Amino acid sequence: MRLVAVSAGLSTPSSTRLLADRLAESARGELAAQGHDVETEVIELRELAVAVANNLVTGFPAPPLAAAIDAVTGAHGLIAVTPVFTASYSGLFKSFFDLIDPDALSGKPVLIAATGGTARHSLVLEHALRPLFAYLRAVVVPTAVYAASEDWGAGGDEYTEGLPARIRRAAGELAALTAARSAEETPEDDITTLERQLSDLRFD
């Protein structure tokens, strides 16, 4: 089973990459606990920025970019993490997913996440990322993860979950849907089956 995380962070080190790593490791652990052999890969879009721009104007991906696109479309489960720029996902993040065939993510379980300087940008997950992957007909897990600067190293309280708890919750949902999709043996449509599985899951 293969999990792929896409990180659109631009700096080094990057809180976006850190969040992608933690989500991937948590989902891998959940699947491993269920007895699955899991490979994880993190794709740094920063390293592919020039290739992405060239592909947009020429229509031909360079080999490293083609390999990244193949990894995303061939994954059993996908984690997509972007920094917030001007109240939305980054241009590099959107440009990369613009290069993927609109049908290639159909039915694929996806966990969406974002990082930013303040919690006021957290709605980017619902007004930008979730509609993007809904358009691509992916199955987005219910819990999206936003990490503001103050979330790192901070715990929750009786009213809110801290970042580690949200990571575990979202990763558990991704693992459950990824395992369900992998185990499917009926000819039922992927999206219909996963939506039924999603409605049956309890996340309390």
N, C-alpha and C positions, 0 to 999 in steps of 0.2 A: 504494500500500500504506500502511496506517495503523497506527501503533503508539500505544497509549494507556497512560500510566503513572498509577496512582492512588497519591497520597501522603496518608497519614493523620497526618502530623506536625502538632503543635499550636503550636509556637513559630516565631518568625521572628528570625533564620534557623533553619532546621531541618535536622538531619543526615538526617532521613528524606527530605525533599525533595531534598537533595543526592545521596543514594544513588539516588533515582528518576531524577534528571537524568542521572547518570553511566551508569546501566543503559540508559536510553532512547537516549542518544547512542551508546553502544557498539553496541547492537543496530542502530541506524540505520546506523552505519558499516559493519557487517557486511553488511547488506542492500544498501546502496549499492554496496559493492565487488562484489556479484553482479549489478549492473546494474539494480537496482530503484529506482524513484522512491518515496521514503518521506516521509510526513508523521508528525510526532510531536506529541503533546499530553500535558501533565501536568495532572491534575485534583487540585486542592488541596481535600481534604475539609474542612479547617478553615473554608474560606469557605462551605461548604454545611451546616455543623453545624445551624443553626436550621431550615433547609429539610428536612433529614433527619428531625429530631425531629418537625416538623409533619406530614411525610408518614406517619410511623409511626402517628400518632394520627388523622389525617384520611383517609388513603388516597389523597391527591392530591398529586403533586409540583409544586412551584413550577417555573416555566420554566427557571431555571438548573440545578436538580436534574434535571429531565427531560432537558435537553441533555446533562448529564454521564452519565446512565444510557444514553442513546442512543449516546454516544461509546464507552462501554465495551462495550456489546453489539454495536456495529457495527465494532469494531476487528478487524484481522487478527491482531494479537498484543497481549497484555496484560501489563503489569508491575504488580504489587501490592506496595506497601511500607507497613509499619506499624511504629510504635514498640512496644516491649514494655511492657505495663502488667499488673502482677500476674501475671507468668508466661504471658501470652497476648497475642493481638492486642488493639488498643484497641477500646473500645465503639463509637466513631465508625466505625471500619473495618468492624466486623461489622454495624452498623446499616445502613451504605450497601449492603453486599452482600445484606442481608436484603430490600432493596427491589427487587432484580433478579429477574426471572422465573427460576425454577429451571432452565428449559431454555435460557435465552438464552446461556449460556456453553458449551453442549455442544460438545465437539470443539475449543474455542478454545485455542491455545497460551498458557500463562501462566507467567510467571517470578515466583516469590515471593521476597520479601526482607524483612528486619526490621532495626531498629536498637535498641541498648540500651546501658546503661552498663557492662555486664560480659559477657564471653564465656559466663558460666554460663547465660545465657538463650537461647543459640543453638538449643537443642532446640525452641524455640517453632515453628520452621519445620516440624519434622516432626510434632509432636504437636498442632498447632493449625492452621497455614495449609494444609499439604498435605491433611489430611483435609477441610477446608472446600471446597477447590476440586475435590477428588475427588468430593465429594457433588454439586457442581454439574456434574460430568462434563466438566470442563475437562481438557486435557492439560498437566500440570505438568512443566516441564523438569527433568532430573535434578539439576542444580546449583542449590541455593538459596543466597542470599547473606545472611549476617548480618554487620553492622558494629557492633562494640563501640567504645567511645570510643577505646581504644588502637589500633584498626585504622587510623584516619585518619592518613595520612602514614607508616605503618609498612610495611616490606617483609617478605617471607616469608623462610624459610630453607630448608635442604635437605630439611626434613621437612614444611613447611606452605607453602601458597600465601598470598601477601599479598592484601590487598583488591583492588588493581587486577587481579591475575591472576584472582581469582574472578569479578570483574565481567566480564572479557573472556570467560571460559569460559562463564558463564551466558548472557551476551548472544549468544554464538555459537550456543549450543543453541537459544535462542529464535528467532534469525534462521533457522536451518536448518529448524525446524518450521514457522515462519510462511511461509517460501518454499515448503515442501512442500505446505502446505494451500492456498496461493494457486494453485499450479500444478495441483492435482488436476482431472482431467477425467473420471474414471471415476465411476460411480454408487455406488461402494463407500461404506459407512458411514464418516463422518468420523473417528470415534474409532478404528475398526479400522484405517483407513489410517494415521493418525498414530501409532498404537502400533507398527505395522509399520515406519514410517519411523524412529521413535525407536529401535527395536531394531537397526536397520541402521547408525545413526550411531556413529562412533567418537570418543571425547573423550579422546584421549591426547596 
